[in-house]
Amino acid sequence: MTESVNYETTMVFTDAAANKVKSLIEEEQNDSLKLRVYITGGGCAGFSYGFTFDEAVAEDDTQIQNHGVTMVVDPMSFQYLQGSEVDYSEGLHGSQFTVKNPNATTTCGCGSSFSI
């Protein structure tokens, strides 16, 4: 049986984000680190995005690879992040990972929280 992939419900892990993760992994000298993206309750709009490095991958985590590095998302967070793009940007407000989430109906001014 062949598994079909619906690309509109997957996530995008941009080259900029993957390259930043790769450089951070090299700094830490730990090739087993992965970028974990997750959703938590709170923030001024209801939900907040979170980013951390993790060595562990749960059996039900979604894994997205780019440039030899892996981004992982737990199932609860993935349902809110389907179709999102995880990027990395450097600008006047500093350097940060960002999420462009088409599921968010409202976002706060800083872009780190949203509601659905």
C-alpha positions as CSV (number, residue, x, y, z in Angstrom):
1,M,0.0,0.0,0.0
2,T,1.4,3.4,-1.0
3,E,1.0,6.2,1.5
4,S,0.0,9.5,-0.1
5,V,1.2,12.8,1.2
6,N,-1.0,15.9,1.2
7,Y,1.6,18.7,0.8
8,E,-0.9,21.4,1.8
9,T,-1.1,19.9,5.3
10,T,2.6,19.5,5.9
11,M,4.9,22.2,7.2
12,V,7.7,24.1,5.5
13,F,11.2,24.2,7.1
14,T,12.9,27.0,5.2
15,D,16.5,26.9,4.1
16,A,17.3,29.9,6.4
17,A,15.9,28.1,9.4
18,A,17.6,24.8,8.6
19,N,21.0,26.5,8.0
20,K,20.7,28.3,11.4
21,V,19.8,25.0,13.1
22,K,22.8,23.4,11.4
23,S,25.2,26.1,12.6
24,L,23.8,25.9,16.2
25,I,24.2,22.1,16.1
26,E,27.8,22.6,15.0
27,E,28.4,25.1,17.8
28,E,27.0,22.5,20.4
29,Q,29.0,19.7,18.7
30,N,25.9,17.4,19.1
31,D,24.7,15.9,15.8
32,S,21.6,14.4,17.5
33,L,20.0,17.8,18.2
34,K,16.7,18.6,16.5
35,L,14.7,21.8,16.4
36,R,11.4,21.1,18.3
37,V,8.5,23.5,17.4
38,Y,5.5,23.5,19.7
39,I,2.4,25.3,20.8
40,T,1.6,26.3,24.4
41,G,-1.4,28.1,25.8
42,G,-0.9,31.7,26.7
43,G,0.4,34.8,25.2
44,C,-1.7,37.9,24.4
45,A,-3.6,36.1,21.6
46,G,-4.3,32.7,23.3
47,F,-1.5,30.4,22.0
48,S,2.3,30.9,21.8
49,Y,4.9,29.3,19.6
50,G,7.9,27.7,21.3
51,F,11.2,26.5,20.0
52,T,13.8,24.3,21.7
53,F,16.5,21.8,20.9
54,D,15.7,18.2,21.6
55,E,17.6,14.9,21.2
56,A,14.6,12.7,21.7
57,V,12.0,12.1,19.0
58,A,8.7,10.5,20.0
59,E,7.1,7.8,17.8
60,D,4.2,10.1,16.9
61,D,6.2,13.2,16.3
62,T,6.2,14.7,12.7
63,Q,9.7,15.1,11.3
64,I,10.6,17.5,8.6
65,Q,14.2,17.5,7.2
66,N,16.1,20.1,5.3
67,H,19.9,20.5,4.7
68,G,20.6,17.4,6.9
69,V,18.8,18.7,10.0
70,T,15.5,17.8,11.4
71,M,12.6,19.8,12.8
72,V,10.1,17.8,15.0
73,V,6.5,18.7,16.0
74,D,4.4,16.8,18.5
75,P,0.9,15.7,17.3
76,M,-1.1,18.2,19.5
77,S,1.0,21.1,18.1
78,F,1.0,19.8,14.6
79,Q,-2.8,20.1,14.3
80,Y,-2.4,23.9,14.9
81,L,0.7,24.2,12.7
82,Q,-0.4,22.3,9.5
83,G,0.5,24.3,6.5
84,S,2.8,26.7,8.5
85,E,6.3,27.8,7.5
86,V,9.1,27.9,10.0
87,D,11.7,30.5,9.1
88,Y,14.7,32.3,10.6
89,S,15.2,36.0,10.2
90,E,17.7,38.6,11.3
91,G,16.5,42.2,11.5
92,L,16.1,45.3,13.7
93,H,14.2,43.4,16.3
94,G,17.0,40.8,16.6
95,S,17.4,37.3,15.3
96,Q,14.6,34.7,15.7
97,F,12.8,31.7,14.4
98,T,9.4,32.7,13.1
99,V,6.2,30.9,12.2
100,K,3.9,32.0,9.3
101,N,0.7,30.2,10.2
102,P,-2.2,30.2,7.8
103,N,-4.4,28.8,10.5
104,A,-4.1,31.8,12.8
105,T,-7.0,34.1,12.7
106,T,-5.3,36.8,14.8
107,T,-1.8,37.4,15.9
108,C,-0.2,39.7,18.4
109,G,2.1,42.6,17.4
110,C,5.3,40.6,18.2
111,G,4.1,37.6,16.2
112,S,4.9,35.1,18.9
113,S,1.2,34.4,19.9
114,F,-1.9,33.7,17.9
115,S,-5.5,32.6,18.1
116,I,-7.6,30.2,15.9
